[in-house]
Amino acid sequence: MDTIEYTFNKYFPFCLFKFTYFVGDNKIIELEKLITIFSFTKSFYEAYHQNLPLDNYPALLQGLLNLDIINLIQDNEDKAIQKADLWKEEANRNFDRIGKIGIVPSTELNLNIKPSKLWDCSFMRVLRIFNERNFYVANCLSNKKSFKENENLIKSQIKLEAFRNAPLELNINKSKDELQNPTNHINENFEPKPSIIIQEKYLESFINSLDNFTLGDSKNNLLKIFKGENMTEDIKFSCPANSVIKFFKDRHTEQIIVSSKADIAKFISTYFKFKKKQKEEFDYPKLENIKNYLTRTLPPSGTSTTIPFVES
């Protein structure tokens, strides 16, 4: 296991996305490295505003600086081209997201808002350059332009080189106005609620497809859990658990769901309830049963309700 793999898995437990491995050889899937690179800024932004622990983000960002993004793209060119427009759009949105980090919500003109001290720490400086580099890479890929001829890409990459292997400092001191939902100090036993990442352009269709098979008013709760918010009621399904698990499995195969199968299993077992056989009671499915279904290669015996993915 190389340094980046070790850093990610040991020091970044709160991340919403995970590296996955081929069974037996511990080889990281190359495409997932690219997904991690382009998802990092949004993940940090969301964690910051949800008051999640941020101590491990500098270690992962430092690890990502050591990845050769151009070689990764060249090794996965066909799939990277398919995702280029999405990555470009996300990187463009990240410029706005980064600008909001450390800023107290205000109705004043942007010119009148004082810059946050957070902006001056090395982590934030690198994060801005890192996202710029990602934007220029995705832009070249989307427009089928040469990486070597893009001056902005070259300049941003040179700036990043200066920070490689240098410790990144992240100093978070939120004001009372920023802490809209203050939380107590998180102890060593804290375990965040399971989350998964779905490509944003498919999120509405994903929720609508599942909502057709929920009982009661569950659509709002579906939206809340995918955004990391607290839901008010259990989400109950009218179809068997295997139908929902297969729906998630198929979306993972199609790479609509970016997260690992392990994260998907935790997500389903935490939030979804299904009717017990020959009983009126609803209960959460067992985690191990979900994992087994997600990882099996043979089709399941018998028939079950199919949940179609209806794109908007």
C-alpha positions in Angstrom: 0.0 0.0 0.0 1.5 3.3 -1.0 1.7 6.5 1.1 -1.5 8.1 -0.4 -3.6 5.0 0.1 -2.4 4.8 3.7 -2.9 8.5 4.4 -6.4 8.3 3.0 -7.7 5.3 4.9 -6.1 5.9 8.3 -6.3 9.7 8.6 -9.4 10.6 6.7 -12.3 8.6 8.3 -14.9 11.4 7.9 -14.7 11.7 4.2 -18.0 11.2 2.2 -16.1 9.2 -0.4 -13.7 6.3 -0.1 -11.0 4.6 -2.2 -12.0 1.0 -3.2 -9.7 -1.9 -3.9 -9.7 -4.9 -6.2 -10.0 -7.9 -4.0 -6.6 -9.7 -3.6 -4.1 -7.2 -5.0 -5.0 -4.0 -3.1 -4.8 -2.0 -6.4 -6.7 1.3 -6.2 -9.0 1.8 -9.1 -7.5 4.6 -11.1 -10.8 6.3 -12.0 -11.6 6.6 -8.3 -8.4 8.5 -7.7 -9.7 11.1 -10.3 -13.1 11.2 -8.7 -11.5 11.9 -5.4 -9.4 14.7 -6.8 -12.4 16.4 -8.4 -14.7 15.8 -5.4 -12.3 17.0 -2.7 -13.2 20.7 -2.6 -16.9 20.1 -2.5 -16.5 17.5 0.3 -14.4 20.0 2.4 -17.0 22.8 1.8 -19.9 20.5 3.0 -17.9 19.2 6.0 -17.1 22.8 7.0 -20.7 23.9 6.9 -21.9 20.8 8.7 -19.4 21.4 11.5 -17.7 18.0 10.9 -14.1 17.4 12.1 -11.7 18.9 9.6 -8.3 17.9 11.1 -7.7 15.2 8.5 -8.3 17.2 5.4 -4.8 18.7 5.1 -3.3 15.2 5.2 -5.5 14.0 2.3 -5.0 17.2 0.2 -1.2 16.7 0.6 -1.6 13.2 -0.6 -3.6 14.3 -3.6 -0.9 16.7 -4.6 1.4 13.7 -5.2 -1.0 12.2 -7.7 -0.1 12.8 -11.4 -3.5 13.9 -12.7 -2.4 14.0 -16.3 -1.2 10.4 -16.3 -4.3 9.3 -14.5 -6.4 10.8 -17.2 -4.3 9.4 -20.0 -4.7 5.9 -18.4 -8.5 6.3 -18.2 -9.0 8.6 -21.2 -12.4 7.3 -22.4 -14.0 7.4 -19.0 -12.4 10.7 -18.2 -13.8 12.3 -21.3 -17.3 11.1 -20.3 -16.9 12.9 -17.0 -15.1 16.0 -18.2 -18.2 18.3 -18.4 -19.3 17.2 -15.0 -15.9 17.9 -13.5 -15.6 21.2 -15.2 -19.0 22.2 -13.9 -18.2 21.1 -10.3 -14.8 22.9 -10.4 -16.5 26.1 -11.6 -19.0 25.9 -8.7 -16.1 25.3 -6.3 -14.8 28.8 -7.0 -18.0 30.2 -5.4 -17.9 27.6 -2.6 -14.4 28.4 -1.6 -15.3 32.1 -1.5 -18.0 31.4 1.0 -15.8 29.4 3.4 -15.0 31.4 6.5 -17.4 34.2 5.6 -20.4 35.1 7.8 -23.6 35.2 5.8 -24.4 38.9 5.1 -26.5 41.1 2.9 -23.7 43.5 2.3 -21.9 43.9 -1.0 -19.0 41.6 -1.4 -16.6 44.5 -1.6 -17.6 45.5 2.0 -17.1 42.1 3.5 -13.8 41.7 5.3 -11.7 38.7 4.2 -11.5 35.8 6.7 -8.3 35.0 8.4 -8.9 31.5 7.3 -8.1 32.5 3.7 -4.5 33.1 4.6 -3.7 29.6 6.0 -1.6 27.4 3.7 -4.4 24.8 3.3 -6.8 27.3 1.8 -4.2 28.8 -0.5 -3.4 25.3 -1.8 -7.1 24.5 -2.1 -7.7 27.5 -4.3 -4.8 26.6 -6.6 -5.8 22.9 -6.5 -9.3 23.7 -7.7 -8.0 26.1 -10.4 -5.7 23.4 -11.7 -8.6 20.9 -11.7 -10.8 23.4 -13.6 -8.2 23.9 -16.3 -7.6 20.2 -16.6 -11.3 19.5 -17.0 -11.7 22.4 -19.4 -8.9 21.0 -21.7 -10.4 17.6 -21.5 -13.9 18.8 -22.3 -12.7 20.9 -25.2 -10.2 18.3 -26.4 -7.3 20.7 -26.1 -3.7 19.8 -25.3 -2.7 20.0 -21.7 0.8 21.2 -22.7 -0.6 24.3 -24.5 -2.7 25.7 -21.6 -0.6 28.3 -19.8 -3.0 28.7 -16.9 -2.9 24.9 -16.3 0.9 25.0 -16.4 1.1 28.0 -14.0 -1.3 26.4 -11.5 0.6 23.1 -11.5 3.9 24.9 -10.9 2.4 26.7 -7.9 1.2 23.4 -6.5 4.6 21.9 -6.8 5.9 24.4 -4.3 3.6 22.9 -1.7 4.3 19.3 -2.4 5.5 17.5 0.8 5.2 20.7 2.8 2.9 20.5 5.8 -0.5 22.3 5.3 -2.0 24.3 8.1 -5.7 24.6 8.5 -6.7 27.1 11.3 -10.4 27.0 11.9 -11.8 29.6 14.4 -15.4 30.2 13.6 -17.2 33.2 14.9 -20.5 32.9 16.8 -22.4 34.1 13.8 -20.9 31.4 11.6 -21.8 28.6 14.1 -25.5 28.5 13.3 -25.7 25.0 14.8 -23.0 24.8 17.4 -22.0 21.3 18.5 -20.3 20.0 21.5 -16.7 18.8 21.2 -16.6 15.5 19.3 -14.9 12.8 21.3 -12.8 9.9 20.0 -15.9 7.6 19.9 -17.8 9.9 17.5 -19.0 8.2 14.4 -20.6 10.4 11.7 -23.9 9.3 10.1 -23.4 7.4 6.9 -23.4 9.4 3.7 -23.0 8.7 0.0 -22.2 10.8 -3.0 -24.4 10.8 -6.1 -23.5 12.8 -9.2 -25.4 16.0 -8.8 -27.0 16.0 -12.2 -28.6 12.7 -11.4 -29.7 13.4 -7.8 -33.3 14.6 -8.6 -33.9 11.6 -10.8 -32.4 9.3 -8.2 -34.7 10.6 -5.5 -37.8 10.6 -7.7 -37.2 7.0 -8.8 -37.0 5.8 -5.1 -39.9 8.0 -4.1 -42.2 6.0 -6.3 -41.7 3.0 -3.9 -41.8 4.8 -0.5 -44.7 4.9 1.9 -46.1 8.1 3.3 -44.4 11.4 2.8 -40.8 10.2 2.5 -39.6 12.3 -0.4 -38.5 15.2 1.8 -36.7 12.9 4.0 -34.9 11.3 1.0 -33.7 14.7 0.0 -32.5 15.5 3.6 -30.4 12.4 4.0 -28.7 12.8 0.6 -27.8 16.4 1.7 -26.6 15.2 5.1 -29.5 16.8 7.1 -31.4 15.2 9.9 -34.6 13.4 8.8 -37.8 13.6 10.9 -39.3 10.1 10.2 -38.2 6.7 9.1 -38.2 6.0 5.4 -40.4 3.0 4.7 -40.5 1.2 1.3 -43.4 -0.7 -0.2 -41.1 -3.0 -2.1 -38.6 -5.7 -0.7 -35.2 -4.7 0.6 -33.5 -6.6 -2.3 -35.2 -4.3 -4.8 -33.8 -1.2 -3.3 -30.4 -2.8 -2.8 -30.3 -3.8 -6.5 -31.3 -0.3 -7.5 -28.3 1.1 -5.5 -26.0 -1.6 -6.9 -27.0 -0.8 -10.5 -26.4 2.9 -10.0 -23.0 2.2 -8.5 -22.1 0.1 -11.6 -23.2 3.0 -13.8 -21.0 5.3 -11.6 -24.0 7.5 -10.8 -23.2 6.7 -7.2 -19.6 7.6 -6.6 -19.3 6.1 -3.1 -18.0 2.5 -2.3 -20.3 -0.4 -1.8 -19.3 -0.5 1.9 -20.7 3.0 2.3 -23.8 2.2 0.4 -24.5 -0.8 2.7 -24.1 1.4 5.8 -26.4 4.0 4.2 -29.2 1.6 3.4 -29.0 -0.2 6.8 -29.2 3.1 8.7 -32.0 5.0 6.9 -34.4 2.5 5.2 -37.0 0.3 6.7 -38.8 -2.7 5.0 -41.8 -4.8 5.9 -41.0 -8.1 7.5 -42.2 -11.2 5.8 -45.8 -12.1 6.7 -45.9 -9.4 9.3 -47.1 -5.8 9.5 -43.9 -4.6 11.2 -41.1 -2.6 9.5 -37.4 -3.0 10.3 -33.9 -2.0 9.1 -32.2 -4.7 7.0 -29.0 -6.3 8.4 -25.8 -4.8 7.3 -24.1 -8.1 6.4 -27.1 -9.1 4.2 -26.8 -5.9 2.3 -23.0 -6.3 1.8 -23.5 -9.8 0.6 -26.1 -8.8 -2.0 -24.0 -5.8 -3.2 -20.9 -7.9 -3.8 -22.4 -11.1 -5.2 -21.8 -11.8 -8.9 -24.5 -14.3 -9.5 -28.1 -13.0 -10.1 -30.4 -13.6 -7.1 -32.9 -16.5 -7.2 -36.6 -15.7 -7.5 -38.2 -12.5 -8.6 -38.4 -9.1 -7.0 -39.8 -5.7 -7.8 -37.8 -3.7 -10.3 -37.2 0.0 -9.5 -36.5 1.7 -12.8 -34.2 4.7 -12.9 -36.3 7.4 -14.6 -34.1 10.3 -15.8 -35.7 13.7 -15.7 
